[in-house]
Amino acid sequence: MNGREIKAAAIQMSSTPNKEENLETAERLVRSAVSLGADLVTLPELWSCHGFEDVYGDNAEPVPGPTTEFLGALARELGVYLLGGSILEKGPSPTKLHNTSTFYGPDGGMTAVYRKIHLFDVRAPDRAYLESRTIAAGTEIVTAKAGAATIGLTVCYDVRFPELYRLLALRGAEVLAVPAAFTLQTGKDHWELLLRARAVENQAYVVAPAQWGRKADGRWTYGRSIIVDPWGTVLAQCPDRDGYALADLDLDYLDRFREEFPALENRRPEAYDWERASDTNHLAASVRTYHGVVGGDAAEGTFPVRNEGP
């Protein structure tokens, strides 16, 4: 790390239900990224076990636990900041786990723990998903420090909820981490679009390590791990194989950009009536107001909806 410049790596891998195999792959890729100068390395969602929900319970661990100790030791040996993507953490009950992201400093200390807030309960084009069947939602918004940078921690489906990212930006986040396992069907249309939007609207870098390829249960994940700058420009992106996206994050450039284009300062929070906006009756009235606007596509005050996933 060179003062206000960070070289970030977004790891891409295709994890299996075999934890030992995944740990070996992750270590190999982290070491490779560090050999090219990375000082902030990020792993994807559920990198230590992915593919069969039936084995999730057996692979869940406490935090701290064996996998977090492995990550801390690796960060300490290599002298880097390390985002542990997310792992399966033993949760509040025998039948519920957490999808948990952890962060480590160069001394190997675990400095932040984030539990995924938004759970993927949808009917996507390829299949239905019900993450809440095995995962309990987190409730805490979390940031971490990587040298001079503040990192906002999120996981996968969180990216569809811009309120979370705005709160992270207001808490000082300059880099937004989005470890993910996006489905192929949603990823091809929405992955890059959503990540670039979160970067632009929050004037922040986005680092998004991802799962790719066909999983043990037959599902396909999209991959295309990516790093985006505050203007929305893609700085680096992975092809469809194990590897990593590598790019420099210039915090001095970010400071200048936020000063010259002060969108965050130009907010008008006094005009944002969240209580009224969350009122169900008000929302229903708003929908009725638009009855008939779409012509033949509208019926009974509703609009056609296309099924999607995260």
LINVEN-V372219 format. One record per pair of residues at least 12 apart in sequence whose ideal C-beta (glycine too) atoms are under 10 Angstrom apart, sorted by the first residue. I is the first residue (numbers start at 1). J is the second residue. D is the distance in Angstrom with one decimal. If there is no record, write none. Layout:
i	j	d
I	J	D
I	J	D
This chain:
i	j	d
1	37	9.7
1	38	9.8
1	39	4.3
1	40	7.7
1	79	9.6
1	80	8.5
1	81	7.9
1	106	8.8
1	146	7.8
1	147	5.0
1	148	8.3
1	149	8.9
1	249	10.0
2	37	9.6
2	39	8.6
2	147	9.6
2	248	9.0
2	250	9.9
3	147	8.4
3	148	7.3
3	251	8.5
3	252	8.4
4	147	8.5
4	148	5.6
4	149	8.4
4	249	9.2
4	250	7.1
4	251	4.2
4	252	4.8
4	253	8.8
4	254	8.8
4	255	8.1
5	39	9.4
5	147	9.5
5	148	9.2
5	149	9.7
5	248	5.8
5	249	6.9
5	250	5.3
5	251	6.9
5	252	7.6
5	253	9.0
6	38	8.9
6	39	6.1
6	40	5.1
6	81	8.2
6	146	6.6
6	147	6.7
6	148	8.2
6	149	5.9
6	151	9.7
6	174	9.5
6	175	7.6
6	205	8.6
6	207	9.5
6	247	9.4
6	248	7.2
6	249	4.4
6	250	8.3
6	251	7.2
7	33	8.9
7	34	9.5
7	36	8.0
7	37	4.9
7	38	5.1
7	39	5.6
7	40	7.1
7	41	9.5
7	80	9.7
7	246	6.8
7	247	7.4
7	248	5.4
7	249	7.6
8	33	9.1
8	38	6.6
8	39	8.0
8	40	4.5
8	41	7.7
8	42	7.0
8	81	9.1
8	83	9.4
8	146	8.9
8	149	9.3
8	151	9.8
8	175	7.4
8	177	9.2
8	205	7.6
8	207	5.1
8	209	9.7
8	227	6.0
8	235	8.9
8	236	8.8
8	244	9.5
8	245	8.3
8	246	7.3
8	247	6.0
8	248	7.8
8	249	5.4
9	29	8.4
9	30	7.9
9	32	8.8
9	33	3.6
9	34	7.8
9	36	7.8
9	37	9.0
9	38	3.8
9	39	8.9
9	40	7.1
9	41	4.7
9	42	6.7
9	43	9.6
9	80	9.1
9	82	9.9
9	83	9.9
9	207	8.3
9	209	8.1
9	225	9.0
9	227	8.5
9	236	8.9
9	243	9.6
9	244	4.6
9	245	7.0
9	246	5.1
9	247	8.4
10	33	8.9
10	38	9.6
10	40	9.6
10	41	8.6
10	42	5.4
10	43	8.9
10	44	8.2
10	83	9.4
10	85	10.0
10	177	8.9
10	178	9.1
10	179	8.6
10	180	9.9
10	206	9.4
10	207	5.2
10	208	5.9
10	209	4.0
10	210	7.5
10	224	9.9
10	225	4.2
10	226	6.5
10	227	5.6
10	236	7.6
10	237	8.7
10	238	7.3
10	243	9.6
10	244	6.0
10	245	4.4
10	246	8.0
10	247	8.4
11	25	9.2
11	26	7.0
11	29	5.0
11	30	6.7
11	32	9.2
11	33	6.8
11	38	9.5
11	41	6.7
11	42	6.3
11	43	5.1
11	44	6.3
11	47	7.6
11	83	9.3
11	85	7.6
11	179	8.9
11	209	4.7
11	210	8.7
11	225	6.8
11	238	8.7
11	242	8.5
11	243	7.9
11	244	4.8
11	245	8.6
12	29	8.0
12	43	9.6
12	44	6.8
12	47	10.0
12	208	9.8
12	209	6.4
12	210	5.7
12	211	7.7
12	212	5.5
12	213	9.4
12	221	9.9
12	223	5.7
12	224	7.9
12	225	4.0
12	226	9.4
12	237	9.4
12	238	4.3
12	239	8.7
12	240	8.8
12	241	7.6
12	242	6.3
12	243	5.5
12	244	6.2
12	245	7.4
13	25	5.4
13	26	6.6
13	28	9.4
13	29	6.3
13	43	7.8
13	44	6.3
13	47	6.2
13	50	9.2
13	85	9.2
13	209	8.4
13	210	8.8
13	211	6.9
13	212	7.4
13	213	8.9
13	223	9.2
13	225	9.1
13	238	9.8
13	241	9.5
13	242	5.2
13	243	8.5
13	244	9.0
14	44	9.4
14	47	9.9
14	50	8.3
14	51	9.2
14	181	9.9
14	210	9.9
14	211	6.3
14	212	5.4
14	213	3.8
14	214	7.8
14	215	7.6
14	221	7.4
14	223	7.9
14	240	9.6
14	241	8.6
14	242	6.7
15	43	9.6
15	44	7.5
15	45	9.0
15	46	6.5
15	47	5.3
15	48	7.0
15	49	6.7
15	50	3.9
15	51	7.0
15	85	9.3
15	181	8.3
15	211	6.2
15	212	9.7
15	213	9.4
15	215	8.1
15	216	9.3
15	221	9.2
16	49	8.0
16	50	6.9
16	51	5.7
16	52	8.9
16	215	7.9
16	216	5.9
17	49	5.9
17	50	7.2
17	51	4.9
17	52	4.8
17	53	9.7
17	54	8.6
17	55	4.9
17	56	8.8
17	58	9.2
17	59	7.4
17	215	8.9
17	216	5.5
17	217	8.9
18	48	9.7
18	49	8.0
18	51	9.1
18	55	9.3
18	59	9.5
18	216	9.1
19	47	9.9
19	48	5.4
19	49	5.3
19	55	9.1
19	58	9.4
19	59	5.6
19	61	9.4
19	66	9.2
19	67	7.8
19	87	9.4
19	88	9.6
20	48	9.5
21	48	9.9
21	49	9.9
22	43	9.7
22	46	9.2
22	47	6.1
22	48	5.1
22	49	6.6
22	50	7.7
22	59	9.6
22	67	9.6
22	87	9.9
23	47	8.9
23	48	6.5
23	49	9.9
23	66	9.5
23	67	7.5
23	70	6.3
23	71	9.5
23	74	9.6
25	47	8.4
25	48	10.0
25	242	6.8
26	41	9.7
26	43	5.9
26	44	9.1
26	47	5.7
26	48	7.4
26	67	9.7
26	70	8.8
26	71	8.7
26	74	8.5
26	84	9.1
26	85	8.3
26	242	10.0
27	70	8.1
27	71	9.6
27	74	6.4
27	78	9.9
28	242	8.6
29	41	8.5
29	43	8.3
29	47	9.6
29	209	9.6
29	242	6.5
29	243	7.2
29	244	6.0
30	42	9.5
30	43	7.5
30	71	9.1
30	74	6.2
30	75	8.9
30	78	7.2
30	80	8.1
30	82	7.2
30	244	8.6
31	74	8.2
31	77	9.2
31	78	7.1
32	242	9.8
32	243	8.4
32	244	7.3
32	246	9.9
33	78	9.5
33	80	8.7
33	243	9.0
33	244	4.9
33	245	9.4
33	246	6.4
34	74	9.3
34	75	9.9
34	77	9.6
34	78	4.9
34	79	8.4
34	80	5.7
34	82	9.5
35	78	9.3
36	244	8.7
36	246	6.1
37	246	7.8
37	248	9.0
38	78	9.1
38	80	6.7
38	81	9.4
38	82	9.8
38	244	7.7
38	246	6.2
38	247	9.6
39	78	9.0
39	79	8.0
39	80	5.1
39	81	6.4
39	82	9.9
39	106	8.2
39	146	8.1
39	147	7.9
40	80	6.9
40	81	4.6
40	82	7.9
40	83	7.5
40	103	10.0
40	146	5.3
40	147	8.4
40	149	7.8
40	151	7.9
40	175	7.8
40	177	9.1
40	207	7.5
40	249	7.6
41	74	9.0
41	75	8.3
41	78	8.1
41	80	5.7
41	81	7.3
41	82	5.3
41	83	7.1
41	84	9.7
41	104	9.7
41	207	9.7
41	209	8.7
41	244	8.0
41	246	9.6
42	81	9.1
42	82	7.8
42	83	4.0
42	84	8.6
42	85	6.8
42	101	9.5
42	103	9.4
42	151	9.2
42	175	9.6
42	177	5.8
42	178	8.9
42	179	6.3
42	207	5.4
42	208	8.1
42	209	4.5
42	225	8.6
42	227	9.3
42	244	8.8
42	245	9.6
43	71	8.2
43	82	7.8
43	83	6.5
43	84	5.8
43	85	3.3
43	86	8.2
43	87	9.1
43	101	9.1
43	102	9.9
43	179	6.4
43	209	5.8
43	244	9.8
44	83	9.8
44	85	4.8
44	86	8.0
44	155	9.7
44	156	8.9
44	178	9.6
44	179	4.9
44	180	6.4
44	181	6.5
44	182	9.8
44	208	8.7
44	209	4.4
44	210	5.1
44	211	4.9
44	212	8.5
44	221	8.9
44	223	9.0
44	225	7.2
45	85	5.6
45	86	4.7
45	87	9.2
45	99	7.2
45	101	8.2
45	116	8.2
45	155	5.6
45	156	5.0
45	157	9.4
45	178	8.9
45	179	4.5
45	180	5.1
45	181	4.5
45	182	8.8
45	208	10.0
45	209	8.1
45	210	7.7
45	211	6.4
45	221	9.3
46	59	9.4
46	85	7.2
46	86	5.8
46	87	6.9
46	88	6.8
46	99	7.0
46	100	9.9
46	116	10.0
46	155	9.1
46	156	8.9
46	179	8.5
46	180	9.6
46	181	5.9
46	211	7.2
47	67	9.4
47	84	7.9
47	85	4.4
47	86	7.5
47	87	7.3
47	179	7.7
47	181	9.0
47	209	8.2
47	210	10.0
47	211	7.5
48	61	8.6
48	66	9.7
48	67	5.4
48	70	8.9
48	71	9.4
48	84	8.6
48	85	8.1
48	86	8.8
48	87	4.9
48	88	7.4
49	61	9.7
49	67	9.2
49	87	7.5
49	88	6.0
50	88	9.3
50	181	6.5
50	211	6.2
50	215	6.2
50	216	8.0
50	217	9.2
50	219	9.6
50	221	8.2
51	181	9.9
51	211	9.5
51	214	9.3
51	215	4.2
51	216	3.3
51	217	5.4
51	218	9.1
51	219	8.0
51	221	9.7
52	215	8.3
52	216	5.4
52	217	5.5
53	130	9.5
53	131	9.3
53	133	7.5
53	134	5.7
53	135	9.7
53	217	7.5
54	134	9.6
54	217	8.9
55	88	9.5
55	216	9.1
56	88	5.4
56	97	6.3
56	99	9.7
56	134	5.6
56	135	8.5
57	88	8.1
57	90	8.6
57	91	9.7
57	94	8.0
57	95	7.9
57	96	9.6
57	97	7.0
57	134	7.6
58	88	9.4
59	87	8.5
59	88	5.6
59	97	9.3
60	87	8.2
60	88	4.2
60	89	6.2
60	90	4.7
60	91	7.5
60	96	9.9
60	97	4.9
60	98	8.4
60	100	9.5
60	134	9.3
61	87	6.9
61	88	7.1
61	89	6.6
61	90	6.4
61	97	9.7
61	100	9.4
62	89	7.0
62	90	5.3
63	84	9.6
63	87	7.8
63	88	9.9
63	89	4.9
63	90	8.1
63	98	8.1
63	100	5.8
63	102	6.5
63	110	8.1
63	113	6.1
63	115	9.1
64	102	8.4
64	110	6.4
64	113	9.1
65	87	8.6
65	89	7.9
65	90	8.1
67	84	7.6
67	87	5.4
67	88	9.0
67	89	9.4
67	102	8.8
68	84	6.9
68	87	7.6
68	89	9.1
68	100	9.1
68	102	5.5
68	104	8.3
68	110	6.0
68	113	8.8
69	108	9.0
69	110	9.1
70	84	9.1
71	83	9.1
71	84	4.6
71	85	9.3
71	87	8.8
71	102	6.7
71	103	9.3
71	104	5.8
71	108	8.5
71	110	7.9
72	84	8.9
72	102	8.6
72	104	5.2
72	105	9.0
72	107	8.8
72	108	4.1
72	109	6.8
72	110	5.9
72	111	10.0
73	104	9.3
73	108	6.0
74	104	8.2
74	108	8.1
75	103	9.2
75	104	4.0
75	105	6.8
75	106	6.4
75	107	8.0
75	108	5.2
75	109	8.4
75	110	9.0
76	104	7.9
76	105	8.6
76	106	7.0
76	107	6.0
76	108	2.9
76	109	8.2
77	106	9.8
77	108	8.0
78	106	8.0
78	108	9.7
79	105	9.7
79	106	4.6
79	107	8.7
79	108	9.5
80	104	8.5
80	105	9.0
80	106	6.0
80	146	9.2
81	103	7.4
81	104	6.9
81	105	6.2
81	106	6.5
81	111	8.9
81	144	8.3
81	145	8.7
81	146	4.2
81	147	7.2
81	149	8.7
81	151	8.1
82	102	8.8
82	103	7.3
82	104	4.5
82	105	8.4
82	106	8.7
82	108	8.9
82	110	9.7
82	146	9.5
83	101	6.8
83	102	7.8
83	103	5.5
83	104	7.9
83	112	9.0
83	114	9.7
83	144	8.1
83	146	8.7
83	151	7.3
83	153	7.6
83	175	9.8
83	177	5.4
83	179	6.9
83	207	7.9
83	209	7.8
84	100	8.5
84	101	6.5
84	102	4.3
84	103	7.0
84	104	6.9
84	110	8.5
84	112	10.0
84	113	9.6
84	179	8.5
85	100	9.7
85	101	6.6
85	102	8.7
85	155	8.2
85	156	9.9
85	177	9.0
85	179	4.1
85	180	8.9
85	181	9.3
85	209	6.2
85	210	9.4
85	211	9.1
86	98	8.9
86	99	5.1
86	100	5.8
86	101	4.6
86	102	8.2
86	114	8.3
86	115	8.8
86	116	6.6
86	153	9.5
86	154	9.9
86	155	5.1
86	156	7.9
86	179	5.6
86	180	9.1
86	181	8.9
87	99	8.1
87	100	5.9
87	101	8.1
87	102	7.4
88	100	7.6
88	134	8.6
88	135	8.4
89	101	9.7
89	102	8.9
89	113	8.6
89	115	7.3
89	135	9.6
89	136	9.5
89	138	9.8
91	115	8.7
91	134	8.9
91	135	7.6
91	136	4.8
91	138	9.9
92	136	5.6
93	136	7.6
95	133	8.9
95	134	7.7
95	136	9.4
96	132	8.7
96	133	9.1
96	134	7.0
96	135	6.9
96	136	4.2
96	137	9.6
97	115	9.8
97	134	5.9
97	135	5.6
97	136	6.9
98	113	9.3
98	114	9.7
98	115	4.5
98	116	7.3
98	135	6.6
98	136	5.8
98	137	8.5
98	138	6.4
99	114	9.6
99	115	6.9
99	116	4.0
99	117	9.6
99	119	8.0
99	120	9.4
99	131	7.5
99	134	9.1
99	135	5.1
99	136	8.8
99	137	8.9
99	138	8.0
99	155	6.0
99	156	8.1
99	157	9.5
99	179	9.8
99	181	9.8
100	113	6.4
100	114	7.0
100	115	5.1
100	116	7.3
100	135	9.6
100	138	7.7
100	155	8.5
101	113	7.4
101	114	4.5
101	115	7.7
101	116	7.3
101	138	9.4
101	142	8.1
101	144	9.6
101	153	5.3
101	154	7.9
101	155	5.6
101	156	10.0
101	177	7.6
101	178	10.0
101	179	6.3
102	114	7.8
102	144	9.3
102	153	8.9
103	142	8.3
103	143	9.3
103	144	4.2
103	145	8.8
103	146	8.0
103	151	6.9
103	153	6.6
103	177	8.3
104	144	9.0
104	146	9.9
105	144	8.6
105	145	7.9
105	146	7.9
105	147	9.2
106	146	9.3
106	147	9.0
110	144	9.7
111	144	5.4
111	145	7.0
111	146	9.2
111	151	9.8
112	142	5.4
112	143	7.2
112	144	3.7
112	145	8.5
112	151	8.0
112	153	6.2
113	138	9.2
113	140	8.6
113	142	7.0
113	144	9.3
113	153	8.6
114	138	6.8
114	140	7.2
114	141	8.1
114	142	3.9
114	143	8.9
114	144	8.4
114	152	9.1
114	153	3.8
114	154	7.3
114	155	7.2
114	158	9.4
114	177	8.9
115	135	9.0
115	136	7.9
115	137	7.6
115	138	2.8
115	139	7.7
115	140	7.0
115	142	8.5
115	153	9.6
115	155	8.5
116	131	8.4
116	135	7.0
116	136	9.4
116	137	7.1
116	138	5.7
116	153	9.6
116	154	7.9
116	155	4.1
116	156	7.1
116	157	7.5
116	158	6.6
116	179	9.6
117	137	5.7
117	138	5.0
117	139	6.8
117	140	8.1
117	141	7.8
117	142	9.8
117	154	8.0
117	155	8.1
117	157	9.0
117	158	6.1
117	161	7.8
117	164	6.7
118	131	9.1
118	137	7.3
118	138	9.2
118	154	8.7
118	155	8.3
118	156	8.4
118	157	4.9
118	158	4.9
118	159	8.8
118	160	7.1
118	161	5.4
118	164	7.6
118	310	8.4
119	131	4.2
119	132	4.6
119	133	9.2
119	134	9.6
119	135	5.7
119	136	8.4
119	137	5.4
119	138	9.5
119	156	9.8
119	157	6.9
119	158	9.7
119	310	9.8
120	132	8.4
120	135	8.7
120	155	9.9
120	156	7.1
120	157	4.4
120	158	9.8
120	160	9.4
120	181	9.2
120	182	9.7
120	183	8.8
120	186	9.8
120	309	6.9
120	310	5.2
121	133	8.5
121	135	9.8
121	157	9.1
122	157	8.4
122	160	9.7
122	183	9.4
122	186	8.7
122	307	7.7
122	308	6.9
122	309	5.0
122	310	7.2
123	307	5.3
123	308	8.7
123	309	7.9
124	183	5.5
124	184	9.6
124	185	5.7
124	186	5.9
124	219	9.6
124	307	6.6
124	308	6.4
124	309	2.9
124	310	8.1
125	183	8.3
125	184	9.3
125	185	4.2
125	186	7.5
125	189	9.4
125	306	8.6
125	307	6.0
125	308	7.3
125	309	7.2
126	183	6.3
126	184	7.2
126	185	4.7
126	186	8.7
126	218	9.6
126	219	7.2
126	220	7.4
126	307	9.9
126	309	7.7
127	183	8.3
127	185	8.9
127	217	9.7
127	218	8.9
127	219	7.0
127	309	8.6
128	307	9.7
128	309	9.2
129	157	9.3
129	183	7.7
129	219	8.8
129	309	6.3
129	310	8.2
131	156	9.3
131	157	7.6
131	310	9.3
138	155	8.9
138	158	9.8
140	153	9.7
141	153	8.4
141	154	9.0
141	163	10.0
141	164	6.7
141	165	10.0
141	167	5.6
141	168	6.5
141	171	7.2
141	173	9.7
142	154	8.8
142	168	8.6
142	171	9.4
142	173	10.0
143	167	9.9
143	168	6.4
143	171	5.6
143	172	6.7
143	173	5.6
143	174	9.7
143	175	9.7
143	176	10.0
143	177	9.9
144	173	9.4
144	175	9.6
144	177	8.6
145	172	9.6
146	174	9.4
146	175	7.3
146	177	9.7
146	249	9.4
147	251	8.9
148	174	8.6
148	251	5.9
148	252	9.7
149	172	9.5
149	173	8.8
149	174	5.2
149	175	5.4
149	205	8.5
149	249	7.1
149	251	6.0
149	254	9.0
150	168	8.6
150	169	9.6
150	171	7.6
150	172	4.4
150	173	5.1
150	174	5.4
150	175	7.3
150	204	9.4
150	251	9.7
151	168	9.0
151	172	9.8
151	173	6.6
151	174	7.8
151	175	4.9
151	176	7.8
151	177	5.6
151	204	9.8
151	205	9.5
151	207	8.4
152	164	8.4
152	165	6.9
152	167	8.7
152	168	3.3
152	169	7.3
152	171	7.5
152	172	8.6
152	173	3.3
152	174	8.3
152	175	7.0
152	176	4.7
152	177	6.6
152	178	9.2
152	198	9.6
152	202	8.5
152	204	7.5
152	206	9.5
153	168	8.0
153	173	8.8
153	176	8.7
153	177	5.6
153	178	9.2
153	179	8.9
154	168	7.4
154	173	9.6
154	176	6.7
154	177	6.5
154	178	5.4
154	179	8.2
154	180	9.2
154	198	8.8
154	206	9.8
154	208	9.5
155	177	8.7
155	178	7.3
155	179	5.8
155	180	7.1
155	181	9.2
156	178	7.0
156	179	6.9
156	180	4.0
156	181	6.0
156	182	6.7
156	183	10.0
156	208	9.2
156	210	8.7
156	211	9.2
156	310	5.8
157	178	9.9
157	180	8.2
157	181	9.5
157	182	8.7
157	186	9.7
157	309	8.5
157	310	3.8
158	176	9.8
158	178	7.2
158	179	9.9
158	180	9.0
158	198	9.5
158	310	8.6
159	176	8.9
159	178	5.4
159	180	7.3
159	182	8.7
159	190	8.7
159	191	8.6
159	193	10.0
159	194	4.9
159	195	6.5
159	197	8.8
159	198	6.2
159	206	8.8
159	208	8.0
159	310	7.2
160	186	9.5
160	190	8.1
160	194	6.5
160	198	9.7
160	308	9.1
160	309	9.6
160	310	6.1
161	198	9.8
162	194	9.1
162	197	7.6
162	198	6.8
162	201	6.6
162	202	8.3
163	274	9.0
164	176	9.6
164	198	9.3
165	178	9.1
165	197	9.2
165	198	4.9
165	199	9.2
165	201	7.5
165	202	5.3
165	204	7.9
165	206	9.0
166	198	9.3
166	201	7.4
166	202	6.3
166	264	8.8
166	267	8.7
167	202	9.8
168	198	9.5
168	202	7.4
168	204	8.1
169	198	9.3
169	201	8.5
169	202	4.0
169	203	7.2
169	204	5.9
169	258	9.8
169	263	9.9
169	264	6.4
170	202	8.9
170	264	7.4
170	267	8.7
170	269	9.4
173	202	7.4
173	204	6.0
173	205	9.4
174	202	9.3
174	203	8.8
174	204	5.6
174	205	6.6
174	230	8.6
174	249	8.0
174	251	6.2
174	254	5.7
174	255	8.7
174	258	9.0
175	199	9.9
175	204	6.4
175	205	4.6
175	206	7.6
175	207	6.1
175	227	9.5
175	230	10.0
175	249	6.2
175	251	8.8
175	254	9.0
176	195	8.6
176	198	6.0
176	199	7.2
176	202	6.7
176	204	5.1
176	205	7.0
176	206	4.8
176	207	7.3
176	208	8.5
176	228	9.0
177	205	9.5
177	206	8.0
177	207	5.4
177	208	7.6
177	209	8.2
178	191	9.7
178	194	8.7
178	195	6.4
178	198	7.5
178	206	6.3
178	207	7.3
178	208	4.1
178	209	8.1
178	210	8.6
178	225	9.9
178	226	9.0
178	228	9.7
179	207	8.9
179	208	7.3
179	209	5.2
179	210	7.5
179	211	8.9
179	225	9.3
180	194	9.9
180	195	9.0
180	208	6.0
180	209	7.4
180	210	4.9
180	211	7.1
180	221	8.5
180	222	8.4
180	223	9.5
180	224	9.8
180	225	8.6
180	226	9.8
180	310	7.7
181	210	6.9
181	211	3.9
181	212	9.0
181	215	8.5
181	219	9.0
181	221	5.1
181	222	8.5
181	223	9.4
181	310	8.8
182	194	9.2
182	195	9.9
182	208	9.1
182	210	6.3
182	211	7.7
182	212	9.3
182	220	9.9
182	221	6.3
182	222	4.4
182	223	8.1
182	224	8.4
182	309	8.0
182	310	6.0
183	211	9.9
183	219	6.8
183	220	6.9
183	221	6.5
183	222	6.5
183	308	9.4
183	309	4.8
183	310	7.0
184	212	9.1
184	213	9.1
184	214	8.8
184	219	8.0
184	220	3.8
184	221	6.4
184	222	5.0
184	223	8.6
184	309	9.6
185	219	9.7
185	220	7.8
185	222	8.3
185	307	9.5
185	308	8.3
185	309	6.5
186	222	7.5
186	307	9.7
186	308	5.7
186	309	4.1
186	310	5.9
187	210	8.1
187	211	9.9
187	212	9.3
187	220	8.9
187	221	7.4
187	222	2.5
187	223	7.5
187	224	6.9
187	309	8.8
187	310	8.6
188	222	6.5
188	224	9.0
189	222	9.8
189	306	9.7
189	308	8.0
190	222	9.2
190	308	7.1
190	309	8.5
190	310	7.9
191	208	8.0
191	210	7.8
191	222	5.6
191	223	8.8
191	224	6.1
191	225	9.9
191	226	7.7
191	310	9.1
192	208	9.2
192	222	9.7
192	224	7.0
192	226	6.5
192	228	8.2
192	232	9.8
192	234	7.2
192	237	8.1
194	206	9.5
194	208	9.4
194	310	8.7
195	207	9.4
195	208	5.3
195	210	10.0
195	224	9.6
195	226	6.0
195	227	9.2
195	228	5.5
195	232	9.0
195	234	8.9
196	226	8.7
196	228	5.4
196	229	9.5
196	231	9.3
196	232	4.3
196	233	8.3
196	234	7.3
197	228	9.6
197	232	7.7
198	228	8.2
198	232	9.5
199	226	9.9
199	227	9.5
199	228	4.4
199	229	6.8
199	230	5.9
199	231	7.8
199	232	5.4
199	233	8.6
199	234	9.5
200	228	8.6
200	229	9.5
200	230	7.2
200	231	7.0
200	232	4.3
200	233	9.7
200	263	8.9
201	230	9.9
201	232	9.3
201	263	7.7
201	264	9.4
202	230	8.0
202	263	8.8
202	264	7.5
203	229	9.9
203	230	4.7
203	231	8.7
203	254	7.3
203	257	6.4
203	258	5.3
203	261	7.2
203	262	8.8
203	263	6.1
203	264	6.1
204	228	9.0
204	229	9.1
204	230	5.8
204	249	9.7
204	254	7.4
204	258	9.2
204	264	9.5
205	227	7.1
205	228	6.8
205	229	6.0
205	230	6.3
205	235	8.3
205	247	8.5
205	248	9.9
205	249	4.8
205	250	8.9
205	251	8.7
205	253	9.8
205	254	7.1
206	226	7.5
206	227	7.0
206	228	4.3
206	229	8.4
206	230	8.8
206	232	9.2
206	234	9.7
206	235	9.6
206	249	10.0
207	225	8.8
207	226	8.2
207	227	5.3
207	228	8.2
207	235	9.5
207	236	9.6
207	245	8.2
207	247	8.4
207	249	7.8
208	224	8.7
208	225	6.3
208	226	5.1
208	227	7.4
208	228	7.7
208	237	9.5
208	245	8.4
209	223	9.9
209	225	4.9
209	226	8.8
209	227	9.4
209	238	8.7
209	244	7.6
209	245	7.9
210	222	6.8
210	223	5.2
210	224	6.4
210	225	4.6
210	226	7.7
210	237	10.0
210	238	7.6
210	245	9.4
211	223	6.8
211	225	9.1
212	224	7.3
212	225	7.8
212	238	7.5
212	239	9.1
212	240	5.9
212	241	7.4
212	242	7.9
212	243	9.3
213	240	7.3
213	241	8.4
213	242	8.9
222	240	9.1
223	237	9.5
223	238	6.4
223	239	8.3
223	240	5.6
223	241	8.3
223	242	9.5
223	243	9.6
224	237	5.8
224	238	6.1
224	239	8.1
224	240	7.7
224	245	8.8
225	237	6.9
225	238	4.2
225	239	9.7
225	243	7.8
225	244	6.7
225	245	4.9
226	238	7.4
226	245	5.9
226	247	9.4
227	244	9.6
227	245	5.1
227	246	7.8
227	247	4.3
227	248	9.3
227	249	7.8
228	245	9.8
228	247	9.0
229	247	8.1
229	248	9.7
229	249	7.9
229	250	8.4
229	253	8.0
229	254	8.4
229	257	8.9
230	249	9.6
230	250	9.8
230	253	8.0
230	254	5.7
230	257	5.5
230	258	7.7
230	261	8.9
231	253	9.6
231	257	7.3
231	261	9.1
234	247	9.1
235	247	3.8
235	248	7.7
235	249	8.3
236	248	9.5
284	301	8.5
285	301	9.9
287	300	10.0
287	301	5.5
287	302	7.1
287	303	8.1
288	300	9.4
288	301	4.7
288	302	9.6
289	301	8.6
290	302	9.5
290	303	7.8
291	303	9.9
